[in-house]
Amino acid sequence: MRAFSMLPFSVRRRVIPFLALLVLSGCSALSALGDATETLDVYELRAPDTLPVASRTLPLQVTVELPTTSGALVTDRIMIKPDALQAQYLPGARWSEETPVMVQTLLLRSLEQTNGLSYVARRPLGAGGDIAILTEVTDFQAESPNEDAPVTVTLRMTSRLVRERDVSIRASRTFTATAQAASTDVGDVVAAFDRASDQLLQDFATWAVTSLGARLSAGG
């Protein structure tokens, strides 16, 4: 402090605001750290318990790529939207993985349960596989327009089957599923997510295996 007081006044006048900024920045960092260390209940969604088993196993290597989505969904927090333009997250709760990773896992497990593909994974066995599944998740949230309205879960994604050797789209479809929560409790909201995802994944897995079988039979 004595050394600081010996500085010319013109220098001290510039240094003081800088020191204040450092103090404020430190406070912000501590606040962010406190938010990051908040204990949250962890939830995860399941692949459907029952899926139609394919009549044959297709000799295809299928890669399920990491889904793309908006920045608000690249998180492990559970989104709830009070209106179309605002995104919030359920307090005290999170998914077991970030949403894109969780959706990728669910797509993989659903395809595996059909027994319709000889190989399905996040990466091809060799330099390249036969088909890549590209998915864009556009909606994966609960919606609550007001306190009196029921909470509705809305899931929407578009999946494309892309042939690896020429990067051509062989099939494409948009899937949508909704479910109403029994109450605003986190457990009931997550249960609604589970019901909606069950419907979405059954539709996806059936479509993917059926489309690939048709293309293979047609030589495409």
N, C-alpha and C positions, 0 to 999 in steps of 0.2 A: 504493500500500500504506500510506503514512503517513496519507493521508486516511482510509483504512478503519480504521486503528488508533485514530483519534481519535473514531470513532463510539461512542456509548454501548453498553455490553455487551449490553443487551436488544435493540438493533437488530442488532448483529453476530451474535447467536445466531439470528436469523431469516434473515439474509442468507446465511450459510455453507451451510445445506442447499440453498438455491436455486441457489447457484453450483455446488454438486456435481451437482445435477440437470441443469444446463446442460452440464456436462462429459460426463456419461453420455449425454445426448441426442445430443451431437456424435459420440460414439463409435458409437452405434447408426446414425446417418446414414451415417457412413463405412463401416460394415459393410455396410449395404444397398447403397451405391454400389459396393462391391467385388463383391457378388453380381450386380448389374445389368450390370457390365462384363465378366463372365465370357464368354469366347469359346465359342460353341456351334456345332456342325455343323448346317447348315440342310437340311431335307428337305421335299419337297412331293409330293403325290399327284396322279395324272393321271386325267383322264376316260377311260373305256374306249376302246380303239383302234377297236373295231368295235361299232356299234350298228345295230339294224334300221332301215333307211331307210323312212320313212312313204310310203305309196302316194300321198298327196296332202298339200299344204301347207294347213293350216287358216288361214283368214283371221282370226286372233285375235292380240291384243296380250296377252302373258303377262308378268307381273312376278314375279320370284323375290325374295321378301322375305328380309331377313337372318334366318337361323334363330335361334330362341331355345334356350337350354340352361341348365344349372346353372352357378353361379359358378365351380366348379372347372374347367370347360371353356372359360371365357372367357379364354383364354391361348394363346400360341403354343407352350407346352411340351407334350411328348408324355406323356400320362397313362398310368401303369401302376398297377394296383390290386392290392395284396397280399391284400386281403379286401374284402367288400362295403361296409364302412364307412370305409375308409381310401383316400385318394387321394395318390399320389406322382407324380413326374415322372422320365422317363429322364434320367440325368445326361449333360451334354455334348451335348444334342441338342434341337432345336426345329423346329416347322413353319415354313414360309415366311410364314404369316399366322396370325392367331388362328383357332382352330378354327371358330367360326361363319362368319367371312369365307371361309375355305378351303372349307367345305362349300357355301356359296352359290355360289362360283366353280365348283365341281365340278358342281353341279346345273345351272347355266347352260350350261356347256360340253357336258354330256351331252344336254340338250334341243336345243341348236343342231345337234349332230351327227346328230340324227334327220331334220333338214330337214322336220319336221312342223308347224312354226309360222312364221307370217309375221313375227312379232316376239317376241323374248324377251330380257329385260334386267333390270337391277336397278331401273330406273325406267321408268314409262310414257312414251310419246312426248308425250302431251298432259296434260290435267288428270287423266285416269284411263284405265286400260286396261280390258280385258275380264275377265281372270282374274288373280287374285293367288294365288301358291303360298305358303302359310304352312307352315313346317316347324319341328318341335321335335326337337332332338337329345337323346336320353335316355342313349345310351351311345356313347362314342367313345374306347375305351381298350384297352390290353393288360391281361391278367389273369394273375397268377402267384401262386397260393395258397401255394407253397413252392418252395424252390430246386430240388427234384428234379422238380417237375411242369413240363410243357411250357408255354410262354407262348402264350396264346390271345388273339387280337384279337376284340373284340365291338363291332359297330356296330349301333345301333338308332335309328330316327327315325320320326316320324309326319308325313305331309304331307297338307295339305288344299287342295283347289281351291276358291277362294272367288270367286263372281261379284261383280264390283266394284259394279255398279249397285244391288244390294240387299243386299250383304254376306251372301249365302246360301251355305252350304257345298254344293257340287255333288258332291263325292266326297272320300273320306278313306281312307287306308291306312297301316298300320304296316309298315315294312321292317326286316328283321334279316339280318345277315350275319356269319359268323365265319370265321376262318382261323387255323391253327396256325403259329407261327414255327418255323423250322428249328433255331434256337438262341436263346440269350439275348442274342446280339450285337445292337447297335442296328440295324445294316443288315438283319439277318434279321427283326427285329421290324417295321421300317418296310415291308419287303417283304410281310409278312403284312397290314399295314394296306392296302397297295396292292391285294392280292388280294381282301380283304373289301370294300373300297370299290368295286372293279370290279363285283362281283356286285350290291352294293346299288344302284349308279347305273344299271346295266342294267335292273334291276327297276323302279326309279323312273321312268326315262325312258319305257320301254315303257308302263307304267301311265298316266302323265300324258297322253301323246299319244293313247293308245287311249280313255281316259276323256273327254278333251276332244272327240275326234271323235264319240263316241257321243252326248254331250250336245248338240253342235252339230247333229247329224242329227235329234235329237229336239226341237230348238227350245229347248233349255235351256242 
